[in-house]
Amino acid sequence: MIKIFLENYNNLLSNNFCYLKAKYKKSFKFLKYRDSLKKIDLDEKITVEDFLNRVRAYDFGDLDSCEFLDRNGKPWKVKLIIKKK
């Protein structure tokens, strides 16, 4: 790492950068769109695998999680623990 830095030090000082092409397609989502995905519709037809993946994707400990409204309109947060047998 130090060797690479020393070899490119002068380029860094003169703002002469060599950019690399990204390997993967960019995946930027607006916050409003992202948050809409964590809302679970109890009437939505979805596979169990897709449901589990959605819950896992939005499970950030105590910070954030998927949520749904029960039939009475009361909000519930969904947490998931998956353990290998």
C-alpha positions as CSV (number, residue, x, y, z in Angstrom):
1,M,0.0,0.0,0.0
2,I,2.8,2.4,0.9
3,K,4.6,1.5,-2.3
4,I,1.5,2.4,-4.4
5,F,1.2,5.6,-2.5
6,L,4.8,6.6,-3.1
7,E,4.6,5.7,-6.8
8,N,1.6,8.0,-7.2
9,Y,2.4,10.8,-4.8
10,N,3.3,13.3,-7.5
11,N,0.1,12.5,-9.4
12,L,-1.9,13.1,-6.3
13,L,-0.3,16.5,-5.7
14,S,-1.0,17.6,-9.3
15,N,-4.6,16.3,-9.3
16,N,-3.6,13.9,-12.1
17,F,-5.8,10.9,-11.2
18,C,-6.3,7.6,-13.1
19,Y,-9.9,6.5,-12.7
20,L,-10.9,2.9,-12.9
21,K,-14.1,1.8,-14.5
22,A,-16.7,0.4,-12.0
23,K,-17.2,-3.3,-12.0
24,Y,-20.8,-3.1,-11.1
25,K,-23.8,-1.1,-12.1
26,K,-24.6,1.8,-9.8
27,S,-27.4,1.1,-7.3
28,F,-28.5,4.4,-5.9
29,K,-32.1,4.6,-4.5
30,F,-33.8,7.7,-3.2
31,L,-34.7,7.6,0.5
32,K,-38.4,7.9,-0.2
33,Y,-38.3,5.0,-2.6
34,R,-36.1,2.9,-0.3
35,D,-38.4,3.5,2.7
36,S,-41.5,2.6,0.6
37,L,-40.0,-0.9,0.2
38,K,-39.9,-1.5,3.9
39,K,-43.6,-1.2,4.2
40,I,-45.2,-4.6,4.2
41,D,-48.6,-5.0,2.6
42,L,-50.4,-7.9,4.3
43,D,-52.5,-8.5,1.1
44,E,-49.5,-8.5,-1.2
45,K,-48.8,-11.8,-3.1
46,I,-45.1,-12.5,-2.5
47,T,-42.9,-15.6,-2.1
48,V,-41.6,-16.5,1.3
49,E,-38.1,-16.2,0.0
50,D,-38.7,-12.6,-1.3
51,F,-40.4,-11.7,2.0
52,L,-37.5,-13.0,4.1
53,N,-35.0,-11.2,1.9
54,R,-36.9,-7.9,2.2
55,V,-37.1,-8.3,6.0
56,R,-33.4,-9.1,6.2
57,A,-32.4,-6.2,4.0
58,Y,-34.1,-3.7,6.3
59,D,-33.1,-5.2,9.7
60,F,-30.6,-2.8,11.2
61,G,-30.7,-3.8,14.8
62,D,-32.6,-1.2,16.8
63,L,-32.2,1.4,14.1
64,D,-34.6,0.4,11.4
65,S,-36.8,-2.5,10.2
66,C,-39.7,-3.4,8.0
67,E,-43.1,-2.6,9.3
68,F,-46.8,-3.3,8.6
69,L,-50.1,-2.1,9.8
70,D,-52.4,-4.6,11.4
71,R,-56.2,-4.7,10.5
72,N,-56.8,-2.1,13.2
73,G,-54.2,0.3,11.8
74,K,-51.7,-0.3,14.6
75,P,-48.0,-0.3,13.3
76,W,-45.7,-3.3,13.9
77,K,-42.0,-3.6,13.3
78,V,-40.7,-6.9,12.0
79,K,-37.4,-8.4,13.2
80,L,-36.0,-11.7,12.0
81,I,-33.5,-14.2,13.4
82,I,-32.4,-17.0,11.0
83,K,-30.2,-19.7,12.4
84,K,-28.7,-22.7,10.5
85,K,-29.7,-26.0,12.0
